[in-house]
Amino acid sequence: MENQVITESSEHNQQIMQNNRMWMIAMYICFIGGMTILPGIAAIAGLIIAYVKRDDVRDTIYYSHCNWLIKTFWYPFFIAICAFIVVAIGMVIPYVGIILAICAYLVLFVISIWYIVRVIYGFIKLLNDQSVNADSWLL
């Protein structure tokens, strides 16, 4: 009788982990969709999943993935806002404004590459059942 309870509990835990893994895959797919199909909208859906599921997956490898993607969303978001402000200012100021706008567009390009690399890297780690270092700026 005790073995049956342990087996059922183990199967239940395994089912929960599999369900959490599917949510994490869905989260990464949303972030990938944020790069391609619906820029921003799909990534916001992934961000919502990350915030909702983060407490459910505490003490698992999936917790680091939630934090990883939350940071992967917010850092570029705020940097992009700053870059767009610089571009707007640059459009008003002659000569110097052109240089400011070019620099801001370069920052946007670099942060886009950073976003793509982090999402792909994290997704590969997830598919290999490995955690990520959510405190890292790069990989």
N, CA, C and O atoms as a GROMACS GRO file, in nm:
protein
  556
    1MET      N    1   0.082  -0.120   0.000
    1MET     CA    2   0.000   0.000   0.000
    1MET      C    3   0.087   0.126   0.000
    1MET      O    4   0.058   0.222  -0.071
    2GLU      N    5   0.192   0.125   0.080
    2GLU     CA    6   0.280   0.242   0.088
    2GLU      C    7   0.353   0.265  -0.044
    2GLU      O    8   0.371   0.380  -0.085
    3ASN      N    9   0.395   0.158  -0.111
    3ASN     CA   10   0.461   0.171  -0.241
    3ASN      C   11   0.368   0.234  -0.344
    3ASN      O   12   0.412   0.314  -0.428
    4GLN      N   13   0.240   0.198  -0.337
    4GLN     CA   14   0.144   0.254  -0.432
    4GLN      C   15   0.129   0.404  -0.410
    4GLN      O   16   0.120   0.480  -0.507
    5VAL      N   17   0.126   0.448  -0.284
    5VAL     CA   18   0.113   0.591  -0.254
    5VAL      C   19   0.237   0.666  -0.303
    5VAL      O   20   0.224   0.774  -0.361
    6ILE      N   21   0.355   0.609  -0.281
    6ILE     CA   22   0.480   0.672  -0.327
    6ILE      C   23   0.481   0.681  -0.478
    6ILE      O   24   0.521   0.783  -0.534
    7THR      N   25   0.438   0.574  -0.546
    7THR     CA   26   0.436   0.573  -0.691
    7THR      C   27   0.338   0.677  -0.745
    7THR      O   28   0.370   0.749  -0.839
    8GLU      N   29   0.219   0.685  -0.685
    8GLU     CA   30   0.121   0.784  -0.729
    8GLU      C   31   0.172   0.926  -0.705
    8GLU      O   32   0.152   1.014  -0.789
    9SER      N   33   0.237   0.948  -0.591
    9SER     CA   34   0.293   1.079  -0.561
    9SER      C   35   0.403   1.115  -0.660
    9SER      O   36   0.411   1.228  -0.706
   10SER      N   37   0.487   1.018  -0.692
   10SER     CA   38   0.595   1.040  -0.787
   10SER      C   39   0.540   1.070  -0.927
   10SER      O   40   0.589   1.159  -0.996
   11GLU      N   41   0.438   0.997  -0.967
   11GLU     CA   42   0.375   1.021  -1.096
   11GLU      C   43   0.310   1.159  -1.100
   11GLU      O   44   0.316   1.229  -1.201
   12HIS      N   45   0.247   1.198  -0.988
   12HIS     CA   46   0.183   1.329  -0.981
   12HIS      C   47   0.288   1.440  -0.992
   12HIS      O   48   0.268   1.537  -1.065
   13ASN      N   49   0.400   1.426  -0.920
   13ASN     CA   50   0.508   1.525  -0.928
   13ASN      C   51   0.567   1.533  -1.068
   13ASN      O   52   0.597   1.641  -1.118
   14GLN      N   53   0.582   1.417  -1.131
   14GLN     CA   54   0.635   1.413  -1.267
   14GLN      C   55   0.539   1.482  -1.364
   14GLN      O   56   0.581   1.552  -1.456
   15GLN      N   57   0.410   1.463  -1.342
   15GLN     CA   58   0.310   1.527  -1.427
   15GLN      C   59   0.312   1.679  -1.408
   15GLN      O   60   0.299   1.754  -1.504
   16ILE      N   61   0.329   1.724  -1.284
   16ILE     CA   62   0.338   1.868  -1.256
   16ILE      C   63   0.461   1.926  -1.324
   16ILE      O   64   0.454   2.033  -1.385
   17MET      N   65   0.575   1.858  -1.315
   17MET     CA   66   0.698   1.906  -1.378
   17MET      C   67   0.682   1.912  -1.530
   17MET      O   68   0.728   2.007  -1.594
   18GLN      N   69   0.616   1.813  -1.589
   18GLN     CA   70   0.593   1.813  -1.733
   18GLN      C   71   0.502   1.929  -1.773
   18GLN      O   72   0.524   1.993  -1.876
   19ASN      N   73   0.400   1.955  -1.692
   19ASN     CA   74   0.310   2.066  -1.718
   19ASN      C   75   0.386   2.199  -1.709
   19ASN      O   76   0.368   2.287  -1.794
   20ASN      N   77   0.470   2.214  -1.607
   20ASN     CA   78   0.550   2.336  -1.593
   20ASN      C   79   0.645   2.353  -1.711
   20ASN      O   80   0.666   2.464  -1.759
   21ARG      N   81   0.702   2.243  -1.757
   21ARG     CA   82   0.794   2.248  -1.872
   21ARG      C   83   0.721   2.298  -1.996
   21ARG      O   84   0.775   2.378  -2.073
   22MET      N   85   0.598   2.252  -2.015
   22MET     CA   86   0.520   2.296  -2.131
   22MET      C   87   0.490   2.446  -2.122
   22MET      O   88   0.492   2.516  -2.223
   23TRP      N   89   0.462   2.496  -2.001
   23TRP     CA   90   0.440   2.639  -1.983
   23TRP      C   91   0.565   2.718  -2.016
   23TRP      O   92   0.558   2.825  -2.077
   24MET      N   93   0.680   2.666  -1.976
   24MET     CA   94   0.807   2.734  -2.005
   24MET      C   95   0.834   2.738  -2.155
   24MET      O   96   0.880   2.838  -2.208
   25ILE      N   97   0.804   2.628  -2.223
   25ILE     CA   98   0.821   2.624  -2.369
   25ILE      C   99   0.728   2.727  -2.433
   25ILE      O  100   0.768   2.800  -2.524
   26ALA      N  101   0.603   2.733  -2.386
   26ALA     CA  102   0.508   2.832  -2.438
   26ALA      C  103   0.560   2.974  -2.415
   26ALA      O  104   0.544   3.061  -2.500
   27MET      N  105   0.620   2.996  -2.299
   27MET     CA  106   0.675   3.127  -2.266
   27MET      C  107   0.786   3.165  -2.363
   27MET      O  108   0.788   3.278  -2.413
   28TYR      N  109   0.877   3.073  -2.390
   28TYR     CA  110   0.986   3.101  -2.485
   28TYR      C  111   0.931   3.122  -2.626
   28TYR      O  112   0.981   3.209  -2.699
   29ILE      N  113   0.831   3.045  -2.665
   29ILE     CA  114   0.772   3.063  -2.798
   29ILE      C  115   0.710   3.203  -2.810
   29ILE      O  116   0.720   3.266  -2.915
   30CYS      N  117   0.648   3.251  -2.703
   30CYS     CA  118   0.594   3.388  -2.705
   30CYS      C  119   0.706   3.490  -2.722
   30CYS      O  120   0.691   3.586  -2.796
   31PHE      N  121   0.818   3.469  -2.653
   31PHE     CA  122   0.929   3.563  -2.666
   31PHE      C  123   0.989   3.557  -2.806
   31PHE      O  124   1.029   3.660  -2.861
   32ILE      N  125   0.995   3.438  -2.864
   32ILE     CA  126   1.042   3.426  -3.003
   32ILE      C  127   0.943   3.496  -3.096
   32ILE      O  128   0.984   3.564  -3.190
   33GLY      N  129   0.814   3.478  -3.071
   33GLY     CA  130   0.712   3.547  -3.150
   33GLY      C  131   0.724   3.697  -3.137
   33GLY      O  132   0.691   3.771  -3.230
   34GLY      N  133   0.770   3.743  -3.021
   34GLY     CA  134   0.792   3.886  -3.001
   34GLY      C  135   0.901   3.941  -3.090
   34GLY      O  136   0.907   4.062  -3.115
   35MET      N  137   0.988   3.853  -3.140
   35MET     CA  138   1.095   3.895  -3.230
   35MET      C  139   1.049   3.896  -3.375
   35MET      O  140   1.108   3.966  -3.458
   36THR      N  141   0.947   3.820  -3.407
   36THR     CA  142   0.914   3.798  -3.547
   36THR      C  143   0.773   3.842  -3.583
   36THR      O  144   0.754   3.945  -3.647
   37ILE      N  145   0.676   3.765  -3.542
   37ILE     CA  146   0.540   3.780  -3.592
   37ILE      C  147   0.472   3.907  -3.540
   37ILE      O  148   0.434   3.994  -3.618
   38LEU      N  149   0.458   3.916  -3.410
   38LEU     CA  150   0.390   4.031  -3.349
   38LEU      C  151   0.487   4.100  -3.253
   38LEU      O  152   0.483   4.074  -3.133
   39PRO      N  153   0.571   4.184  -3.304
   39PRO     CA  154   0.672   4.246  -3.216
   39PRO      C  155   0.608   4.309  -3.093
   39PRO      O  156   0.519   4.394  -3.102
   40GLY      N  157   0.655   4.266  -2.980
   40GLY     CA  158   0.607   4.321  -2.854
   40GLY      C  159   0.487   4.250  -2.797
   40GLY      O  160   0.489   4.212  -2.680
   41ILE      N  161   0.382   4.232  -2.875
   41ILE     CA  162   0.258   4.174  -2.823
   41ILE      C  163   0.281   4.031  -2.773
   41ILE      O  164   0.242   3.998  -2.661
   42ALA      N  165   0.343   3.949  -2.852
   42ALA     CA  166   0.368   3.811  -2.813
   42ALA      C  167   0.464   3.806  -2.694
   42ALA      O  168   0.447   3.723  -2.604
   43ALA      N  169   0.563   3.893  -2.692
   43ALA     CA  170   0.657   3.896  -2.580
   43ALA      C  171   0.586   3.937  -2.451
   43ALA      O  172   0.621   3.888  -2.343
   44ILE      N  173   0.488   4.025  -2.460
   44ILE     CA  174   0.411   4.064  -2.342
   44ILE      C  175   0.333   3.943  -2.290
   44ILE      O  176   0.321   3.925  -2.169
   45ALA      N  177   0.280   3.862  -2.380
   45ALA     CA  178   0.211   3.739  -2.338
   45ALA      C  179   0.309   3.647  -2.265
   45ALA      O  180   0.274   3.589  -2.162
   46GLY      N  181   0.431   3.634  -2.317
   46GLY     CA  182   0.533   3.554  -2.251
   46GLY      C  183   0.570   3.611  -2.116
   46GLY      O  184   0.593   3.536  -2.020
   47LEU      N  185   0.577   3.743  -2.106
   47LEU     CA  186   0.608   3.810  -1.980
   47LEU      C  187   0.500   3.781  -1.876
   47LEU      O  188   0.530   3.756  -1.759
   48ILE      N  189   0.374   3.785  -1.918
   48ILE     CA  190   0.263   3.755  -1.826
   48ILE      C  191   0.273   3.612  -1.777
   48ILE      O  192   0.256   3.586  -1.658
   49ILE      N  193   0.301   3.518  -1.867
   49ILE     CA  194   0.318   3.378  -1.827
   49ILE      C  195   0.432   3.367  -1.725
   49ILE      O  196   0.418   3.297  -1.625
   50ALA      N  197   0.542   3.436  -1.750
   50ALA     CA  198   0.657   3.430  -1.659
   50ALA      C  199   0.620   3.479  -1.520
   50ALA      O  200   0.657   3.416  -1.420
   51TYR      N  201   0.548   3.589  -1.512
   51TYR     CA  202   0.508   3.641  -1.381
   51TYR      C  203   0.408   3.549  -1.312
   51TYR      O  204   0.416   3.528  -1.191
   52VAL      N  205   0.313   3.494  -1.388
   52VAL     CA  206   0.210   3.408  -1.329
   52VAL      C  207   0.269   3.276  -1.281
   52VAL      O  208   0.235   3.229  -1.172
   53LYS      N  209   0.357   3.217  -1.359
   53LYS     CA  210   0.410   3.084  -1.327
   53LYS      C  211   0.532   3.088  -1.234
   53LYS      O  212   0.571   2.983  -1.181
   54ARG      N  213   0.591   3.204  -1.212
   54ARG     CA  214   0.717   3.211  -1.137
   54ARG      C  215   0.705   3.150  -0.998
   54ARG      O  216   0.793   3.075  -0.957
   55ASP      N  217   0.600   3.180  -0.924
   55ASP     CA  218   0.586   3.123  -0.790
   55ASP      C  219   0.555   2.974  -0.794
   55ASP      O  220   0.593   2.901  -0.703
   56ASP      N  221   0.487   2.929  -0.898
   56ASP     CA  222   0.455   2.786  -0.910
   56ASP      C  223   0.580   2.701  -0.933
   56ASP      O  224   0.582   2.584  -0.896
   57VAL      N  225   0.682   2.759  -0.993
   57VAL     CA  226   0.801   2.680  -1.028
   57VAL      C  227   0.920   2.712  -0.938
   57VAL      O  228   1.033   2.675  -0.970
   58ARG      N  229   0.894   2.779  -0.827
   58ARG     CA  230   1.002   2.808  -0.733
   58ARG      C  231   1.068   2.677  -0.690
   58ARG      O  232   1.000   2.575  -0.677
   59ASP      N  233   1.197   2.679  -0.669
   59ASP     CA  234   1.277   2.561  -0.631
   59ASP      C  235   1.288   2.458  -0.742
   59ASP      O  236   1.313   2.340  -0.716
   60THR      N  237   1.269   2.501  -0.867
   60THR     CA  238   1.293   2.414  -0.982
   60THR      C  239   1.384   2.489  -1.079
   60THR      O  240   1.410   2.608  -1.061
   61ILE      N  241   1.430   2.420  -1.181
   61ILE     CA  242   1.513   2.488  -1.281
   61ILE      C  243   1.432   2.592  -1.358
   61ILE      O  244   1.489   2.684  -1.417
   62TYR      N  245   1.302   2.577  -1.359
   62TYR     CA  246   1.217   2.668  -1.436
   62TYR      C  247   1.209   2.807  -1.374
   62TYR      O  248   1.180   2.904  -1.444
   63TYR      N  249   1.234   2.818  -1.246
   63TYR     CA  250   1.231   2.948  -1.179
   63TYR      C  251   1.335   3.042  -1.240
   63TYR      O  252   1.308   3.160  -1.263
   64SER      N  253   1.454   2.988  -1.265
   64SER     CA  254   1.559   3.072  -1.324
   64SER      C  255   1.520   3.116  -1.465
   64SER      O  256   1.555   3.226  -1.507
   65HIS      N  257   1.448   3.032  -1.537
   65HIS     CA  258   1.404   3.069  -1.672
   65HIS      C  259   1.301   3.183  -1.668
   65HIS      O  260   1.303   3.273  -1.752
   66CYS      N  261   1.212   3.179  -1.569
   66CYS     CA  262   1.114   3.288  -1.555
   66CYS      C  263   1.186   3.420  -1.529
   66CYS      O  264   1.159   3.520  -1.594
   67ASN      N  265   1.279   3.419  -1.433
   67ASN     CA  266   1.353   3.542  -1.402
   67ASN      C  267   1.438   3.587  -1.520
   67ASN      O  268   1.449   3.707  -1.546
   68TRP      N  269   1.496   3.492  -1.591
   68TRP     CA  270   1.579   3.521  -1.709
   68TRP      C  271   1.499   3.598  -1.814
   68TRP      O  272   1.544   3.699  -1.867
   69LEU      N  273   1.379   3.548  -1.843
   69LEU     CA  274   1.298   3.611  -1.947
   69LEU      C  275   1.235   3.742  -1.901
   69LEU      O  276   1.214   3.833  -1.981
   70ILE      N  277   1.205   3.752  -1.773
   70ILE     CA  278   1.154   3.880  -1.721
   70ILE      C  279   1.259   3.988  -1.741
   70ILE      O  280   1.227   4.098  -1.786
   71LYS      N  281   1.383   3.958  -1.707
   71LYS     CA  282   1.492   4.055  -1.728
   71LYS      C  283   1.518   4.077  -1.877
   71LYS      O  284   1.547   4.189  -1.920
   72THR      N  285   1.507   3.972  -1.954
   72THR     CA  286   1.528   3.984  -2.099
   72THR      C  287   1.423   4.075  -2.162
   72THR      O  288   1.451   4.138  -2.264
   73PHE      N  289   1.306   4.083  -2.104
   73PHE     CA  290   1.203   4.174  -2.155
   73PHE      C  291   1.227   4.318  -2.108
   73PHE      O  292   1.229   4.410  -2.189
   74TRP      N  293   1.244   4.336  -1.977
   74TRP     CA  294   1.246   4.472  -1.920
   74TRP      C  295   1.370   4.552  -1.956
   74TRP      O  296   1.359   4.671  -1.983
   75TYR      N  297   1.488   4.492  -1.957
   75TYR     CA  298   1.609   4.568  -1.990
   75TYR      C  299   1.600   4.631  -2.129
   75TYR      O  300   1.619   4.752  -2.141
   76PRO      N  301   1.571   4.555  -2.233
   76PRO     CA  302   1.560   4.619  -2.366
   76PRO      C  303   1.443   4.718  -2.375
   76PRO      O  304   1.451   4.817  -2.447
   77PHE      N  305   1.337   4.690  -2.302
   77PHE     CA  306   1.221   4.780  -2.305
   77PHE      C  307   1.261   4.920  -2.259
   77PHE      O  308   1.232   5.019  -2.327
   78PHE      N  309   1.327   4.928  -2.144
   78PHE     CA  310   1.365   5.060  -2.092
   78PHE      C  311   1.478   5.123  -2.173
   78PHE      O  312   1.479   5.245  -2.191
   79ILE      N  313   1.570   5.043  -2.222
   79ILE     CA  314   1.675   5.097  -2.308
   79ILE      C  315   1.616   5.151  -2.438
   79ILE      O  316   1.659   5.255  -2.488
   80ALA      N  317   1.516   5.080  -2.492
   80ALA     CA  318   1.451   5.126  -2.616
   80ALA      C  319   1.377   5.258  -2.593
   80ALA      O  320   1.380   5.346  -2.679
   81ILE      N  321   1.312   5.272  -2.480
   81ILE     CA  322   1.244   5.398  -2.450
   81ILE      C  323   1.345   5.512  -2.447
   81ILE      O  324   1.322   5.618  -2.504
   82CYS      N  325   1.457   5.490  -2.378
   82CYS     CA  326   1.562   5.593  -2.374
   82CYS      C  327   1.615   5.625  -2.514
   82CYS      O  328   1.636   5.741  -2.548
   83ALA      N  329   1.635   5.521  -2.594
   83ALA     CA  330   1.686   5.542  -2.730
   83ALA      C  331   1.586   5.621  -2.815
   83ALA      O  332   1.626   5.709  -2.892
   84PHE      N  333   1.458   5.591  -2.802
   84PHE     CA  334   1.358   5.665  -2.878
   84PHE      C  335   1.349   5.811  -2.833
   84PHE      O  336   1.325   5.900  -2.915
   85ILE      N  337   1.369   5.835  -2.705
   85ILE     CA  338   1.373   5.974  -2.657
   85ILE      C  339   1.491   6.048  -2.718
   85ILE      O  340   1.480   6.162  -2.761
   86VAL      N  341   1.607   5.979  -2.722
   86VAL     CA  342   1.726   6.040  -2.783
   86VAL      C  343   1.701   6.067  -2.931
   86VAL      O  344   1.741   6.172  -2.982
   87VAL      N  345   1.637   5.975  -3.001
   87VAL     CA  346   1.606   5.995  -3.143
   87VAL      C  347   1.513   6.116  -3.159
   87VAL      O  348   1.534   6.198  -3.248
   88ALA      N  349   1.412   6.126  -3.073
   88ALA     CA  350   1.318   6.239  -3.082
   88ALA      C  351   1.391   6.371  -3.058
   88ALA      O  352   1.367   6.470  -3.127
   89ILE      N  353   1.478   6.373  -2.959
   89ILE     CA  354   1.557   6.494  -2.933
   89ILE      C  355   1.650   6.521  -3.051
   89ILE      O  356   1.667   6.636  -3.093
   90GLY      N  357   1.709   6.415  -3.104
   90GLY     CA  358   1.800   6.429  -3.217
   90GLY      C  359   1.734   6.485  -3.341
   90GLY      O  360   1.800   6.551  -3.422
   91MET      N  361   1.606   6.460  -3.359
   91MET     CA  362   1.535   6.511  -3.476
   91MET      C  363   1.513   6.662  -3.467
   91MET      O  364   1.493   6.728  -3.569
   92VAL      N  365   1.517   6.715  -3.347
   92VAL     CA  366   1.492   6.857  -3.326
   92VAL      C  367   1.620   6.939  -3.336
   92VAL      O  368   1.619   7.053  -3.383
   93ILE      N  369   1.730   6.880  -3.292
   93ILE     CA  370   1.858   6.953  -3.290
   93ILE      C  371   1.933   6.929  -3.421
   93ILE      O  372   1.962   6.814  -3.455
   94PRO      N  373   1.964   7.035  -3.494
   94PRO     CA  374   2.037   7.016  -3.620
   94PRO      C  375   2.181   6.970  -3.595
   94PRO      O  376   2.240   7.001  -3.492
   95TYR      N  377   2.234   6.897  -3.688
   95TYR     CA  378   2.372   6.847  -3.691
   95TYR      C  379   2.400   6.748  -3.577
   95TYR      O  380   2.416   6.628  -3.603
   96VAL      N  381   2.407   6.794  -3.455
   96VAL     CA  382   2.435   6.706  -3.342
   96VAL      C  383   2.324   6.602  -3.329
   96VAL      O  384   2.349   6.488  -3.290
   97GLY      N  385   2.204   6.642  -3.363
   97GLY     CA  386   2.090   6.552  -3.354
   97GLY      C  387   2.104   6.430  -3.443
   97GLY      O  388   2.060   6.321  -3.407
   98ILE      N  389   2.165   6.448  -3.558
   98ILE     CA  390   2.186   6.335  -3.649
   98ILE      C  391   2.279   6.233  -3.584
   98ILE      O  392   2.255   6.112  -3.592
   99ILE      N  393   2.384   6.280  -3.521
   99ILE     CA  394   2.478   6.189  -3.453
   99ILE      C  395   2.408   6.118  -3.338
   99ILE      O  396   2.426   5.998  -3.318
  100LEU      N  397   2.328   6.193  -3.261
  100LEU     CA  398   2.252   6.132  -3.151
  100LEU      C  399   2.157   6.024  -3.203
  100LEU      O  400   2.148   5.916  -3.146
  101ALA      N  401   2.088   6.054  -3.311
  101ALA     CA  402   1.993   5.958  -3.368
  101ALA      C  403   2.065   5.833  -3.417
  101ALA      O  404   2.017   5.722  -3.395
  102ILE      N  405   2.178   5.850  -3.482
  102ILE     CA  406   2.255   5.734  -3.530
  102ILE      C  407   2.301   5.649  -3.412
  102ILE      O  408   2.291   5.526  -3.417
  103CYS      N  409   2.350   5.712  -3.307
  103CYS     CA  410   2.394   5.639  -3.188
  103CYS      C  411   2.276   5.563  -3.125
  103CYS      O  412   2.291   5.448  -3.083
  104ALA      N  413   2.161   5.627  -3.118
  104ALA     CA  414   2.043   5.563  -3.060
  104ALA      C  415   2.001   5.442  -3.143
  104ALA      O  416   1.965   5.338  -3.088
  105TYR      N  417   2.006   5.454  -3.276
  105TYR     CA  418   1.971   5.341  -3.361
  105TYR      C  419   2.071   5.227  -3.346
  105TYR      O  420   2.034   5.110  -3.352
  106LEU      N  421   2.197   5.259  -3.327
  106LEU     CA  422   2.298   5.156  -3.302
  106LEU      C  423   2.270   5.084  -3.171
  106LEU      O  424   2.283   4.962  -3.162
  107VAL      N  425   2.232   5.159  -3.069
  107VAL     CA  426   2.196   5.098  -2.940
  107VAL      C  427   2.076   5.005  -2.958
  107VAL      O  428   2.075   4.895  -2.904
  108LEU      N  429   1.977   5.048  -3.034
  108LEU     CA  430   1.860   4.963  -3.060
  108LEU      C  431   1.899   4.835  -3.133
  108LEU      O  432   1.847   4.728  -3.103
  109PHE      N  433   1.990   4.847  -3.227
  109PHE     CA  434   2.036   4.729  -3.300
  109PHE      C  435   2.108   4.632  -3.206
  109PHE      O  436   2.082   4.512  -3.208
  110VAL      N  437   2.198   4.684  -3.124
  110VAL     CA  438   2.275   4.599  -3.032
  110VAL      C  439   2.182   4.533  -2.930
  110VAL      O  440   2.197   4.414  -2.902
  111ILE      N  441   2.087   4.607  -2.876
  111ILE     CA  442   1.997   4.549  -2.777
  111ILE      C  443   1.904   4.446  -2.841
  111ILE      O  444   1.862   4.351  -2.774
  112SER      N  445   1.873   4.462  -2.969
  112SER     CA  446   1.793   4.360  -3.040
  112SER      C  447   1.871   4.230  -3.054
  112SER      O  448   1.816   4.122  -3.034
  113ILE      N  449   1.998   4.241  -3.088
  113ILE     CA  450   2.083   4.121  -3.097
  113ILE      C  451   2.094   4.055  -2.960
  113ILE      O  452   2.086   3.933  -2.950
  114TRP      N  453   2.113   4.135  -2.856
  114TRP     CA  454   2.124   4.084  -2.719
  114TRP      C  455   1.998   4.007  -2.682
  114TRP      O  456   2.006   3.898  -2.624
  115TYR      N  457   1.881   4.061  -2.716
  115TYR     CA  458   1.752   3.997  -2.688
  115TYR      C  459   1.743   3.862  -2.758
  115TYR      O  460   1.707   3.761  -2.698
  116ILE      N  461   1.776   3.861  -2.886
  116ILE     CA  462   1.769   3.738  -2.965
  116ILE      C  463   1.861   3.631  -2.907
  116ILE      O  464   1.821   3.516  -2.892
  117VAL      N  465   1.984   3.669  -2.875
  117VAL     CA  466   2.081   3.573  -2.821
  117VAL      C  467   2.032   3.517  -2.689
  117VAL      O  468   2.039   3.396  -2.666
  118ARG      N  469   1.982   3.603  -2.600
  118ARG     CA  470   1.935   3.555  -2.469
  118ARG      C  471   1.816   3.461  -2.482
  118ARG      O  472   1.809   3.360  -2.412
  119VAL      N  473   1.722   3.494  -2.569
  119VAL     CA  474   1.604   3.408  -2.584
  119VAL      C  475   1.645   3.272  -2.641
  119VAL      O  476   1.600   3.169  -2.591
  120ILE      N  477   1.727   3.271  -2.743
  120ILE     CA  478   1.770   3.144  -2.803
  120ILE      C  479   1.853   3.063  -2.704
  120ILE      O  480   1.833   2.942  -2.690
  121TYR      N  481   1.946   3.128  -2.636
  121TYR     CA  482   2.031   3.060  -2.538
  121TYR      C  483   1.945   2.997  -2.426
  121TYR      O  484   1.965   2.881  -2.390
  122GLY      N  485   1.852   3.075  -2.372
  122GLY     CA  486   1.766   3.024  -2.266
  122GLY      C  487   1.679   2.909  -2.313
  122GLY      O  488   1.658   2.812  -2.240
  123PHE      N  489   1.628   2.919  -2.435
  123PHE     CA  490   1.543   2.813  -2.490
  123PHE      C  491   1.622   2.683  -2.506
  123PHE      O  492   1.571   2.575  -2.475
  124ILE      N  493   1.744   2.693  -2.554
  124ILE     CA  494   1.829   2.574  -2.568
  124ILE      C  495   1.855   2.512  -2.431
  124ILE      O  496   1.849   2.390  -2.415
  125LYS      N  497   1.884   2.596  -2.331
  125LYS     CA  498   1.906   2.546  -2.195
  125LYS      C  499   1.780   2.477  -2.142
  125LYS      O  500   1.789   2.372  -2.079
  126LEU      N  501   1.664   2.536  -2.168
  126LEU     CA  502   1.539   2.476  -2.123
  126LEU      C  503   1.518   2.339  -2.188
  126LEU      O  504   1.483   2.243  -2.119
  127LEU      N  505   1.539   2.330  -2.318
  127LEU     CA  506   1.520   2.203  -2.388
  127LEU      C  507   1.617   2.096  -2.340
  127LEU      O  508   1.589   1.977  -2.352
  128ASN      N  509   1.731   2.138  -2.284
  128ASN     CA  510   1.828   2.044  -2.228
  128ASN      C  511   1.808   2.024  -2.078
  128ASN      O  512   1.894   1.966  -2.011
  129ASP      N  513   1.695   2.072  -2.025
  129ASP     CA  514   1.663   2.063  -1.882
  129ASP      C  515   1.772   2.120  -1.793
  129ASP      O  516   1.809   2.060  -1.692
  130GLN      N  517   1.824   2.236  -1.832
  130GLN     CA  518   1.926   2.304  -1.753
  130GLN      C  519   1.874   2.441  -1.712
  130GLN      O  520   1.793   2.502  -1.782
  131SER      N  521   1.921   2.488  -1.598
  131SER     CA  522   1.884   2.622  -1.554
  131SER      C  523   1.973   2.725  -1.622
  131SER      O  524   2.074   2.690  -1.683
  132VAL      N  525   1.935   2.851  -1.611
  132VAL     CA  526   2.016   2.961  -1.662
  132VAL      C  527   2.055   3.049  -1.544
  132VAL      O  528   1.990   3.046  -1.439
  133ASN      N  529   2.160   3.126  -1.562
  133ASN     CA  530   2.202   3.221  -1.458
  133ASN      C  531   2.123   3.350  -1.479
  133ASN      O  532   2.162   3.435  -1.558
  134ALA      N  533   2.013   3.362  -1.408
  134ALA     CA  534   1.922   3.475  -1.428
  134ALA      C  535   1.984   3.608  -1.386
  134ALA      O  536   1.935   3.714  -1.425
  135ASP      N  537   2.090   3.604  -1.307
  135ASP     CA  538   2.156   3.727  -1.263
  135ASP      C  539   2.257   3.779  -1.364
  135ASP      O  540   2.309   3.889  -1.349
  136SER      N  541   2.285   3.700  -1.466
  136SER     CA  542   2.384   3.737  -1.566
  136SER      C  543   2.328   3.839  -1.664
  136SER      O  544   2.210   3.834  -1.701
  137TRP      N  545   2.414   3.931  -1.707
  137TRP     CA  546   2.374   4.028  -1.809
  137TRP      C  547   2.384   3.967  -1.948
  137TRP      O  548   2.306   4.003  -2.037
  138LEU      N  549   2.477   3.877  -1.967
  138LEU     CA  550   2.496   3.818  -2.100
  138LEU      C  551   2.441   3.677  -2.103
  138LEU      O  552   2.321   3.658  -2.123
  139LEU      N  553   2.527   3.579  -2.084
  139LEU     CA  554   2.483   3.439  -2.088
  139LEU      C  555   2.516   3.370  -1.963
  139LEU      O  556   2.486   3.251  -1.949
   0.00000   0.00000   0.00000
